[in-house]
């Protein structure tokens, strides 16, 4: 201890440094780090406080004896000297002894450095608190790290990075490595960034990405000759292993970058090759129902930007081809001589099964992804709207519904009916001409309701509800009106039946009153009714006119039905239409009549009488005998009751071909014109002024029941201009103005 002139004691620099700090702290610390002392015999509380106090005193002496600057400098020199004399030579000795040995030595030396840095920081704490802060210098901890980076890390990082890459590649090849060792060294790289990941990113991660790309480029070439499923299993395993590798010992920020490199090398660069392999690509997996492989393919290619688009395109093409195959089989049946009918349940069920199968594939294997939903939709739009034969798919689908919903059709339970209706509505959603389906369905619904052949009102309501959900209230309003008509009319029928019982007639007679606007338009021949039928009509008319004076009645005999008692060798109850019943009555008492005589007697035209007599004399139940015998009705034929008629059942039904087509194309076209005009007016009312092409586009976008041609829309625009709803702009003939 020295003293100045004022008798104030102070610690000289060399004395304090050599006798106190170096001898009692630094030398002892170096002996520990070099393995010359045991770690548990390092600094006790008294030793530490004594050293700390010496440093404190040397930093708080008055100038010129304040040694803060000198101590800060010697702190750095001490670390640097130790690193250069002890650490770096030890590491250089290990360079040629293998990557693991080098990394183990680095791990050991880094741990020692952290111990040294920690204790020196504790001894010189006062420097950190005042001198460092006042002079904006690096903290003692930062200074220690910088010293290690400059003197050790920068010298050996290239070798250690190569060693780490070597261990990673060993692990990739299935060998076991010391993960904790790699993790410890990675933490060193992270620390060298001084609070950032710059050192880790530049010195370890960037070369690792390059090595990873090269490694998987080689693997890609090795694997590419495998089948697509085998290749993708290896690819998925590789990606899982790389993710786990980051989790085990790399920085989490590397995960996305490494996986992206792997994805590019083993997926993106060979996606087309893998998907289009003839025996194992995407199409083959779809063909062979390889659900697990398809799911893996989806998972892997969903990792790539736009990686799913080629898969979705293959799915669309595949489904379209499958649909084409079903369509071609129907065409082959028709070309082979099968009669073309509006009833082809085999065809409709095949399309339904195809849709159900690949809807499930999209949901399950492709997780309901929107690209695959669109692929499924586009494929079925093409399939469902491709017609074969004289009947459209809309008509075949509607007739399939008719089979399900009418008695005597498909024998299904309630749940099966609901499932089939749901499937057919799914197909219906792909139809471009939904209004055509609606027209056909409405006609068939009317026939079921009027002939009382609907198996279940609940099922009818369910189907209408499903159509309503698809297309809205306007689409199903007439169908709902038909059901409501029948419900309202039941009370009136009961009231009239009470009235009939008071009338002297042997006929059991009832009438269904319908609202004209809801129901289809039917051919209604003015047939010459039997006297009993005429009397019944008069009774009903009188009763109805008294009850509803402002309503006008119109009779549609073609839609009526009757039960006729037929007495042959046995007695039969024959269910027929009203027209058939009148014709049968004409042959009582064994009379024979020519076609011409019958036509005059019944007041029926040839085009109506021919299908009527065909049903009675050429069908399954020939209750009328035709002369000459044939399956065709001619104007020269004669008819008489078939005395030899026999049937196994006592109650039989004789169907008759409908006089009305299931679809009135003219009516559909009229409805379309109205819908187009309404859309034009709605759009123009909202927009006031619109350019021609834009108006066409908006009209086409609004109409979802059918796809009108642009020229039809243009014609409707011209009509609205004539009727002064619109006008052409005076400045531009391609611009329309709305006239309020």
C-alpha positions in Angstrom: 0.0 0.0 0.0 1.4 3.4 -0.9 0.7 6.9 0.4 0.7 10.3 -1.3 1.7 13.6 0.3 -1.7 14.0 2.1 -1.2 10.7 3.9 -4.1 9.2 1.9 -3.3 5.5 1.1 -3.8 4.1 -2.4 -3.2 0.9 -4.3 -0.5 1.1 -7.1 -1.6 -0.4 -10.4 1.1 -3.1 -10.7 0.9 -4.0 -7.0 -2.9 -4.4 -7.1 -2.9 -6.2 -10.3 0.0 -8.6 -9.7 -0.3 -9.3 -6.0 -4.0 -9.3 -5.6 -6.0 -9.7 -8.8 -3.7 -11.9 -10.9 -2.2 -14.0 -8.2 -5.4 -14.6 -6.2 -8.0 -14.6 -9.0 -6.8 -15.0 -12.5 -4.0 -17.5 -11.9 -6.3 -19.6 -9.8 -9.1 -19.4 -12.4 -6.7 -20.5 -15.2 -5.5 -23.4 -13.1 -9.1 -24.5 -12.7 -9.8 -24.2 -16.4 -6.6 -26.2 -17.2 -7.8 -28.9 -14.9 -5.1 -28.2 -12.2 -7.7 -27.6 -9.4 -11.1 -29.0 -8.7 -14.1 -26.9 -9.5 -15.5 -27.1 -6.0 -12.4 -25.5 -4.5 -12.7 -22.3 -6.5 -13.5 -19.0 -4.8 -15.2 -19.0 -1.5 -17.3 -15.9 -0.3 -14.3 -14.4 1.6 -11.9 -14.8 -1.3 -14.4 -13.4 -3.8 -15.2 -10.4 -1.6 -11.5 -9.6 -1.1 -10.8 -9.7 -4.8 -14.0 -7.6 -5.6 -13.0 -5.1 -2.9 -9.5 -4.7 -4.4 -11.0 -4.1 -7.8 -13.5 -1.7 -6.3 -10.8 0.3 -4.5 -8.6 0.5 -7.5 -11.5 1.9 -9.5 -12.6 4.5 -6.9 -9.2 6.1 -6.1 -8.9 9.7 -7.0 -7.0 10.6 -10.2 -4.3 10.0 -11.2 -4.6 6.7 -9.2 -8.1 5.7 -10.6 -7.1 2.5 -12.5 -10.6 1.9 -14.2 -9.2 2.3 -17.7 -6.2 0.1 -17.1 -8.2 -2.6 -15.4 -10.8 -2.7 -18.3 -7.9 -3.0 -20.8 -6.1 -5.7 -18.7 -9.5 -7.6 -18.4 -9.5 -8.0 -22.2 -5.8 -8.7 -22.5 -6.1 -11.5 -19.9 -8.9 -13.2 -21.8 -7.1 -12.8 -25.2 -3.8 -14.1 -23.8 -5.5 -17.2 -22.3 -7.4 -17.9 -25.5 -4.2 -17.6 -27.7 -1.9 -19.5 -25.4 -4.2 -22.3 -24.3 -7.5 -22.5 -26.2 -6.6 -22.0 -29.8 -3.5 -24.3 -29.8 -5.6 -27.1 -28.2 -8.3 -26.7 -30.9 -5.8 -26.7 -33.7 -4.3 -29.9 -32.4 -7.7 -31.6 -32.8 -8.4 -30.5 -36.3 -7.0 -33.6 -37.9 -8.5 -36.1 -35.4 -12.1 -36.1 -36.7 -15.1 -33.9 -36.5 -16.5 -35.3 -33.2 -13.1 -34.8 -31.4 -12.8 -31.2 -32.6 -16.4 -30.4 -31.6 -15.9 -32.0 -28.1 -12.8 -29.9 -27.6 -14.6 -26.8 -28.7 -17.5 -27.6 -26.4 -15.1 -28.0 -23.5 -13.2 -24.8 -24.3 -16.4 -22.8 -24.8 -17.7 -24.0 -21.4 -14.4 -22.9 -19.8 -14.6 -19.6 -21.5 -18.1 -19.0 -20.1 -16.8 -19.8 -16.6 -13.9 -17.4 -17.0 -16.1 -14.7 -18.4 -18.6 -15.1 -15.6 -16.0 -14.8 -12.8 -14.1 -11.9 -14.4 -17.4 -10.1 -14.7 -18.1 -10.7 -11.1 -14.7 -9.5 -9.9 -14.9 -6.4 -12.1 -18.6 -5.6 -11.5 -17.8 -2.1 -10.5 -16.3 -1.4 -13.9 -19.5 -2.6 -15.6 -21.7 -0.4 -13.4 -19.8 2.9 -13.8 -16.8 3.0 -16.1 -18.3 1.0 -19.0 -21.7 2.7 -18.7 -20.1 6.2 -18.5 -17.8 5.6 -21.5 -20.4 3.6 -23.6 -18.0 0.7 -23.9 -19.0 -3.0 -24.4 -19.9 -4.6 -21.2 -17.4 -7.1 -19.7 -19.6 -10.0 -20.8 -19.8 -8.6 -24.4 -16.0 -7.9 -24.4 -15.3 -11.5 -23.3 -17.6 -12.8 -26.1 -16.0 -10.6 -28.7 -12.6 -11.7 -27.7 -13.6 -15.4 -28.1 -15.1 -14.7 -31.4 -12.1 -12.8 -32.8 -9.4 -15.1 -31.4 -11.0 -18.5 -31.5 -14.3 -18.7 -33.3 -13.2 -16.9 -36.5 -10.2 -19.1 -36.7 -11.9 -22.4 -36.5 -15.5 -21.9 -37.6 -15.0 -23.2 -41.1 -13.7 -26.5 -39.6 -16.4 -26.8 -37.0 -19.1 -26.0 -39.5 -17.8 -28.8 -41.7 -17.7 -31.1 -38.7 -21.3 -30.3 -37.8 -22.4 -30.9 -41.4 -20.6 -34.2 -41.4 -22.4 -35.4 -38.3 -25.8 -34.3 -39.7 -25.1 -36.3 -42.9 -24.1 -39.3 -40.8 -27.4 -39.0 -38.9 -29.3 -38.7 -42.3 -27.7 -42.0 -43.3 -29.0 -43.7 -40.2 -26.0 -43.6 -37.9 -26.3 -42.5 -34.3 -24.5 -39.2 -33.3 -24.1 -37.2 -30.1 -27.0 -34.7 -30.5 -26.2 -33.0 -27.2 -22.7 -32.2 -28.5 -24.0 -30.7 -31.7 -26.6 -28.7 -29.7 -23.9 -27.3 -27.4 -21.8 -26.1 -30.4 -24.9 -24.7 -32.1 -25.5 -22.6 -29.0 -21.9 -21.3 -29.4 -22.8 -20.1 -32.9 -25.9 -18.4 -31.6 -23.9 -16.7 -28.8 -21.4 -15.3 -31.4 -24.1 -13.2 -32.9 -24.1 -11.0 -29.8 -27.8 -11.0 -29.3 -28.6 -11.7 -33.0 -28.6 -14.8 -35.1 -26.2 -13.3 -37.7 -23.3 -15.6 -36.9 -25.5 -18.7 -36.8 -27.2 -17.8 -40.1 -24.0 -16.8 -41.9 -21.6 -19.3 -40.6 -23.7 -22.4 -40.0 -27.1 -22.2 -41.5 -26.2 -20.9 -45.0 -23.6 -23.6 -45.7 -26.0 -26.2 -44.1 -28.7 -25.2 -46.6 -26.2 -25.7 -49.5 -25.1 -29.1 -48.2 -28.7 -30.1 -47.6 -29.7 -29.2 -51.2 -26.7 -31.2 -52.5 -27.5 -34.2 -50.3 -31.2 -34.4 -51.3 -30.4 -33.8 -55.0 -28.4 -37.0 -54.8 -31.2 -38.8 -52.9 -33.7 -37.6 -55.5 -31.7 -39.3 -58.3 -31.5 -42.5 -56.2 -35.2 -42.6 -55.4 -36.8 -41.4 -58.6 -36.9 -45.0 -60.1 -39.1 -46.1 -57.2 -42.9 -46.2 -57.5 -44.5 -42.9 -56.6 -46.0 -44.2 -53.3 -42.5 -45.5 -52.3 -40.8 -42.3 -53.3 -43.3 -40.2 -51.3 -42.9 -42.4 -48.2 -39.2 -41.7 -48.3 -39.8 -38.0 -48.9 -42.2 -37.7 -46.0 -39.8 -39.6 -43.7 -37.0 -37.2 -44.8 -39.1 -34.1 -44.1 -40.2 -35.5 -40.7 -36.5 -36.3 -39.8 -35.4 -32.8 -40.9 -38.0 -31.2 -38.7 -37.0 -33.4 -35.8 -33.4 -32.6 -36.4 -34.1 -28.9 -36.0 -36.1 -29.6 -32.9 -33.2 -31.7 -31.5 -30.2 -29.4 -32.0 -30.7 -26.5 -34.5 -32.2 -23.1 -34.0 -36.0 -23.1 -34.6 -35.7 -20.4 -37.2 -33.9 -22.9 -39.5 -36.9 -25.2 -39.8 -38.8 -23.4 -42.5 -35.7 -22.8 -44.6 -34.4 -26.4 -44.4 -37.8 -27.9 -45.1 -38.2 -25.5 -48.1 -34.8 -26.7 -49.5 -35.8 -30.3 -49.1 -39.3 -29.7 -50.6 -37.8 -28.0 -53.6 -35.3 -30.8 -54.2 -37.3 -33.9 -53.6 -40.8 -32.7 -54.4 -41.0 -29.6 -56.6 -38.4 -30.6 -59.1 -40.0 -34.0 -59.8 -43.7 -33.3 -59.1 -44.8 -33.8 -62.7 -42.8 -37.0 -63.1 -44.2 -38.4 -59.8 -47.8 -37.4 -60.6 -47.7 -38.8 -64.1 -46.0 -42.1 -63.6 -48.2 -44.5 -65.6 -48.4 -47.4 -63.1 -48.1 -45.5 -59.8 -48.9 -41.8 -60.4 -51.9 -39.9 -59.2 -54.3 -41.3 -61.8 -53.2 -44.9 -61.0 -53.8 -44.3 -57.3 -57.3 -42.9 -58.0 -58.0 -45.9 -60.3 -56.9 -48.4 -57.6 -58.5 -46.5 -54.6 -55.2 -46.1 -52.8 -56.6 -43.8 -50.1 -53.5 -43.8 -47.8 -51.2 -43.0 -50.7 -53.4 -40.2 -52.0 -53.6 -38.7 -48.6 -49.8 -38.7 -48.4 -49.5 -37.2 -51.9 -51.9 -34.5 -50.9 -50.0 -33.7 -47.6 -46.7 -33.5 -49.4 -47.7 -31.4 -52.4 -49.8 -29.1 -50.3 -46.4 -27.9 -48.9 -45.5 -26.4 -52.3 -46.9 -23.2 -53.7 -49.4 -24.2 -56.3 -48.4 -27.8 -55.7 -51.9 -29.0 -55.6 -53.0 -27.6 -58.9 -51.6 -30.5 -61.0 -53.2 -33.0 -58.7 -56.6 -31.2 -58.9 -56.3 -31.2 -62.7 -55.6 -34.9 -62.8 -58.6 -35.6 -60.5 -60.9 -33.6 -62.8 -59.6 -35.3 -65.9 -59.9 -38.7 -64.2 -63.5 -38.2 -63.0 -64.5 -36.8 -66.3 -63.1 -39.9 -68.1 -65.0 -42.1 -65.6 -68.2 -40.2 -66.4 -67.5 -40.5 -70.1 -67.2 -44.2 -69.7 -70.7 -44.4 -68.0 -72.1 -42.2 -70.8 -70.5 -44.4 -73.5 -72.0 -47.5 -71.9 -75.4 -46.0 -72.1 -74.8 -45.0 -75.7 -73.6 -48.5 -76.5 -76.8 -50.0 -75.1 -78.9 -47.6 -77.2 -76.9 -48.3 -80.3 -77.3 -52.0 -79.5 -81.0 -51.8 -79.9 -82.2 -51.0 -76.4 -85.3 -48.8 -76.4 -84.5 -45.2 -75.6 -86.8 -44.2 -72.6 -86.9 -41.4 -70.1 -86.4 -44.0 -67.4 -82.8 -45.3 -67.1 -82.2 -46.0 -63.4 -79.0 -48.0 -64.1 -77.4 -44.9 -65.8 -78.5 -42.5 -63.1 -77.4 -44.8 -60.3 -74.0 -45.2 -61.9 -73.5 -41.4 -62.1 -74.7 -41.1 -58.5 -72.3 -43.8 -57.3 -69.5 -42.1 -59.2 -70.3 -38.8 -57.5 -70.6 -40.3 -54.1 -67.3 -42.1 -54.4 -65.3 -39.1 -55.4 -67.1 -36.7 -53.1 -65.9 -38.9 -50.3 -62.4 -39.0 -51.8 -62.3 -35.2 -51.9 -63.5 -35.0 -48.3 -61.4 -37.7 -46.9 -58.2 -37.9 -49.0 -58.0 -34.3 -50.0 -59.4 -32.7 -46.8 -62.2 -31.0 -48.6 -59.7 -28.6 -50.2 -61.4 -26.0 -52.4 -59.2 -26.8 -55.5 -60.4 -30.4 -55.4 -64.0 -29.4 -54.7 -63.8 -27.2 -57.9 -62.2 -30.1 -59.8 -65.1 -32.4 -58.8 -67.7 -29.7 -59.7 -66.2 -29.0 -63.1 -66.0 -32.7 -63.9 -69.6 -33.3 -63.0 -70.8 -30.2 -64.7 -69.3 -31.7 -67.9 -70.7 -35.2 -67.2 -74.2 -34.3 -66.1 -74.8 -31.9 -69.0 -73.7 -34.4 -71.7 -76.9 -36.0 -73.0 -77.2 -39.3 -75.0 -80.3 -40.2 -76.9 -83.5 -38.3 -77.2 -83.9 -37.8 -73.5 -81.8 -35.3 -71.5 -80.1 -36.2 -68.3 -82.4 -33.7 -66.6 -85.3 -35.9 -67.6 -83.6 -39.1 -66.6 -82.8 -37.7 -63.2 -86.3 -36.4 -62.7 -87.8 -39.8 -63.7 -85.4 -41.5 -61.3 -86.9 -39.3 -58.5 -90.4 -40.3 -59.8 -89.4 -44.0 -59.4 -88.4 -43.4 -55.8 -91.4 -41.3 -54.9 -94.3 -43.1 -56.5 -95.9 -46.3 -55.4 -94.9 -49.4 -57.4 -91.4 -47.9 -58.2 -88.2 -48.5 -56.2 -88.8 -50.5 -53.0 -86.9 -48.4 -50.5 -87.1 -47.6 -46.8 -87.7 -44.0 -45.7 -84.0 -43.5 -44.9 -83.0 -44.9 -48.3 -85.5 -42.6 -50.0 -83.9 -39.6 -48.2 -80.4 -40.7 -49.1 -81.2 -41.2 -52.8 -83.0 -37.8 -52.9 -79.9 -36.2 -51.4 -77.7 -37.8 -54.0 -79.9 -36.8 -56.9 -80.1 -33.2 -55.7 -76.3 -33.1 -55.6 -76.2 -34.1 -59.2 -79.0 -31.6 -59.9 -76.7 -28.8 -58.6 -74.4 -29.4 -61.6 -77.2 -29.1 -64.2 -76.9 -25.9 -66.2 -80.6 -26.1 -67.3 -82.2 -26.4 -63.9 -85.4 -24.9 -65.1 -85.8 -27.9 -67.5 -85.5 -30.3 -64.6 -88.0 -28.2 -62.7 -90.5 -28.4 -65.6 -90.2 -32.1 -65.9 -90.2 -32.7 -62.2 -93.3 -30.6 -61.7 -95.2 -32.6 -64.4 -94.2 -35.9 -62.8 -95.1 -34.6 -59.3 -98.5 -33.5 -60.6 -99.1 -37.0 -62.1 -98.2 -38.7 -58.8 -100.4 -36.4 -56.8 -103.4 -36.6 -59.1 -103.3 -40.3 -59.5 -102.7 -40.7 -55.8 -99.5 -42.7 -56.4 -97.2 -40.8 -54.2 -95.8 -43.1 -51.5 -95.3 -40.4 -48.9 -96.2 -36.7 -48.6 -93.3 -36.3 -46.3 -90.9 -37.5 -48.9 -92.4 -35.2 -51.5 -92.0 -32.2 -49.1 -88.5 -33.3 -48.4 -87.5 -33.3 -52.0 -89.1 -29.9 -52.6 -87.3 -28.5 -49.5 -83.9 -29.8 -50.9 -84.6 -28.1 -54.3 -85.7 -24.9 -52.5 -82.4 -24.9 -50.5 -80.5 -25.2 -53.8 -82.4 -22.7 -55.9 -84.6 -20.5 -53.7 -88.3 -20.0 -53.1 -89.2 -18.9 -56.7 -87.9 -22.2 -58.1 -90.3 -24.4 -56.0 -93.2 -22.0 -55.5 -95.5 -23.9 -58.0 -94.6 -27.3 -56.5 -95.4 -26.1 -53.0 -98.6 -24.6 -54.4 -99.6 -28.0 -55.8 -99.2 -29.7 -52.4 -101.1 -26.9 -50.7 -103.9 -27.2 -53.2 -104.4 -30.8 -52.3 -104.3 -30.1 -48.6 -106.9 -27.3 -48.9 -109.2 -29.4 -51.2 -109.5 -32.3 -48.7 -112.1 -30.6 -46.6 -114.2 -29.6 -49.7 -114.0 -33.2 -50.9 -115.4 -34.5 -47.7 -118.2 -32.0 -47.8 -119.1 -32.9 -51.4 -119.0 -36.6 -50.7 -121.7 -36.0 -48.1 -123.7 -34.3 -50.8 -123.2 -37.2 -53.2 -124.6 -39.7 -50.8 -127.9 -37.8 -50.9 -128.1 -38.1 -54.8 -129.5 -41.1 -56.5 -126.4 -42.4 -58.3 -124.6 -45.7 -58.1 -121.2 -44.0 -58.7 -118.7 -43.3 -56.0 -117.5 -39.9 -57.3 -115.1 -37.3 -56.1 -113.5 -34.2 -57.6 -110.1 -32.5 -57.0 -110.3 -28.8 -57.6 -106.9 -27.3 -58.5 -105.6 -23.8 -58.9 -104.7 -23.3 -62.6 -101.5 -21.3 -62.0 -99.7 -24.0 -60.0 -100.4 -27.1 -62.2 -99.1 -28.0 -65.6 -101.3 -27.4 -68.6 -102.9 -30.6 -69.9 -104.6 -31.7 -73.1 -108.3 -31.9 -72.2 -110.4 -33.6 -74.9 -114.1 -33.1 -74.7 -115.0 -36.8 -74.5 -118.6 -37.9 -74.6 -119.1 -39.1 -71.0 -121.5 -41.8 -69.9 -124.9 -40.5 -68.6 -123.9 -41.4 -65.0 -120.7 -39.4 -65.3 -122.5 -36.5 -66.8 -125.0 -36.5 -63.9 -122.2 -36.5 -61.3 -120.6 -33.5 -63.0 -123.8 -31.6 -63.0 -124.3 -32.3 -59.3 -120.8 -31.1 -58.5 -121.1 -28.0 -60.7 -124.3 -27.0 -59.0 -122.8 -27.5 -55.5 -119.6 -25.7 -56.4 -121.3 -22.7 -58.1 -123.4 -22.2 -55.0 -120.4 -22.3 -52.8 -117.9 -20.4 -55.0 -119.9 -18.1 -57.4 -116.9 -16.2 -58.8 -114.7 -19.2 -59.6 -114.8 -20.8 -63.0 -114.6 -24.5 -63.4 -112.7 -26.3 -66.2 -112.7 -30.1 -66.5 -109.5 -32.0 -67.3 -110.8 -35.5 -68.0 -107.4 -36.8 -69.1 -106.2 -36.6 -65.5 -109.1 -38.4 -64.0 -109.1 -42.0 -62.9 -111.8 -44.6 -62.3 -112.4 -48.1 -61.1 -114.4 -50.3 -63.5 -115.9 -53.6 -62.7 -115.1 -56.0 -65.6 -117.1 -59.3 -65.9 -115.3 -61.9 -68.0 -114.9 -65.5 -67.1 -114.1 -64.0 -63.7 -114.9 -60.6 -62.3 -112.1 -58.0 -62.0 -111.7 -54.5 -60.6 -109.9 -52.6 -63.3 -108.1 -49.3 -62.4 -108.0 -47.0 -65.4 -108.1 -43.4 -66.4 -111.4 -41.6 -67.0 -110.9 -41.7 -70.8 -110.2 -45.5 -70.6 -113.3 -46.0 -68.4 -115.5 -44.2 -71.0 -114.0 -46.3 -73.8 -114.6 -49.6 -71.9 -118.2 -48.6 -71.2 -118.7 -48.4 -75.0 -118.0 -52.1 -75.4 -120.7 -53.4 -73.0 -123.0 -56.2 -74.2 -120.3 -57.6 -76.6 -120.6 -54.9 -79.3 -118.0 -54.6 -82.0 -116.9 -51.2 -83.2 -114.5 -49.9 -85.8 -111.9 -47.3 -85.0 -113.9 -44.7 -86.9 -117.2 -45.5 -85.2 -115.5 -45.4 -81.8 -114.0 -42.0 -82.7 -117.4 -40.5 -83.5 -119.1 -42.0 -80.5 -116.5 -40.8 -78.0 -115.9 -37.5 -79.8 -112.1 -38.1 -79.7 -109.4 -37.2 -82.3 -107.3 -39.9 -83.8 -104.1 -38.8 -82.0 -105.9 -39.3 -78.6 -107.9 -42.4 -79.4 -104.9 -44.4 -80.7 -102.9 -44.4 -77.4 -106.1 -44.9 -75.5 -107.0 -48.1 -77.5 -103.4 -49.2 -77.5 -103.4 -49.4 -73.7 -106.6 -51.5 -73.7 -105.8 -53.9 -76.6 -102.0 -54.1 -76.9 -100.7 -53.9 -73.4 -100.1 -56.5 -70.6 -103.9 -56.7 -69.9 -105.8 -57.0 -73.2 -109.3 -56.5 -72.0 -110.3 -55.4 -75.6 -109.6 -57.6 -78.6 -108.3 -55.9 -81.7 -108.8 -57.2 -85.3 -106.5 -57.7 -87.0 -104.2 -58.6 -84.1 -101.0 -56.5 -84.0 -99.2 -54.1 -81.6 -100.1 -51.1 -83.6 -103.4 -49.2 -83.8 -104.7 -48.3 -87.3 -107.7 -46.4 -88.4 -109.0 -49.5 -90.1 -109.0 -51.7 -87.0 -112.1 -53.0 -85.2 -112.5 -53.7 -81.5 -114.7 -55.9 -79.2 -114.5 -57.0 -75.6 -112.1 -59.8 -75.0 -114.4 -62.6 -73.7 -111.3 -64.9 -73.1 -109.5 -62.3 -70.9 -108.0 -63.8 -67.7 -105.5 -62.4 -65.2 -103.9 -63.8 -62.1 -104.9 -60.8 -59.9 -108.5 -59.8 -59.3 -107.5 -56.1 -59.0 -105.5 -54.9 -62.0 -104.2 -51.5 -63.2 -104.0 -50.7 -66.9 -101.6 -47.8 -67.6 -102.0 -45.4 -70.5 -99.3 -43.4 -72.2 -99.5 -39.7 -71.2 -101.1 -37.4 -73.8 -98.7 -34.7 -72.6 -95.0 -34.6 -72.9 -93.1 -34.4 -69.6 -91.5 -31.1 -70.7 -93.1 -28.2 -72.5 -90.2 -26.6 -74.2 -92.2 -23.7 -75.4 -93.3 -22.9 -71.9 -89.7 -23.2 -70.6 -88.5 -20.8 -73.2 -91.3 -18.3 -72.3 -90.3 -18.6 -68.6 -86.7 -18.0 -69.5 -87.5 -14.9 -71.5 -89.4 -13.5 -68.5 -86.5 -14.3 -66.1 -84.0 -12.6 -68.4 -86.1 -9.5 -68.8 -86.7 -9.4 -65.0 -82.9 -9.6 -64.4 -82.2 -6.9 -66.9 -84.7 -4.5 -65.3 -83.4 -5.3 -61.8 -79.8 -4.6 -62.8 -80.6 -1.4 -64.8 -82.9 -0.1 -62.0 -80.0 -0.4 -59.6 -77.2 0.9 -62.0 -79.2 3.4 -64.1 -76.6 3.4 -66.9 -74.6 0.4 -68.1 -72.5 -0.5 -71.1 -73.8 -3.4 -73.3 -71.2 -6.0 -72.5 -71.3 -5.3 -68.8 -75.0 -5.7 -68.8 -74.8 -9.0 -70.6 -72.2 -10.2 -68.1 -74.2 -9.2 -65.1 -77.4 -10.8 -66.4 -75.5 -14.1 -67.1 -74.1 -14.0 -63.5 -77.6 -13.5 -62.0 -79.3 -16.3 -63.8 -78.5 -19.6 -62.0 -81.3 -21.8 -63.3 -80.1 -21.9 -66.9 -77.3 -20.5 -69.1 -78.9 -18.2 -71.7 -77.1 -17.4 -75.0 -75.8 -13.9 -75.3 -78.0 -13.3 -78.4 -81.1 -14.3 -76.4 -80.2 -11.7 -73.8 -79.7 -9.1 -76.5 -83.1 -9.9 -78.0 -84.7 -9.3 -74.6 -82.9 -6.0 -74.3 -84.4 -5.0 -77.6 -87.9 -5.9 -76.4 -87.4 -3.8 -73.3 -86.2 -0.9 -75.4 -89.4 -1.2 -77.5 -91.5 -1.3 -74.3 -89.7 1.8 -73.1 -88.1 0.2 -70.0 -84.6 1.1 -71.4 -83.2 3.5 -74.0 -79.9 3.7 -75.9 -77.6 6.6 -74.9 -77.6 9.4 -77.4 -73.8 9.6 -77.2 -73.1 5.9 -77.4 -75.3 3.2 -78.9 -73.5 0.5 -76.8 -74.7 2.2 -73.5 -78.2 1.8 -72.1 -80.1 4.1 -69.7 -82.9 3.0 -67.4 -86.2 4.7 -67.9 -88.0 5.1 -64.5 
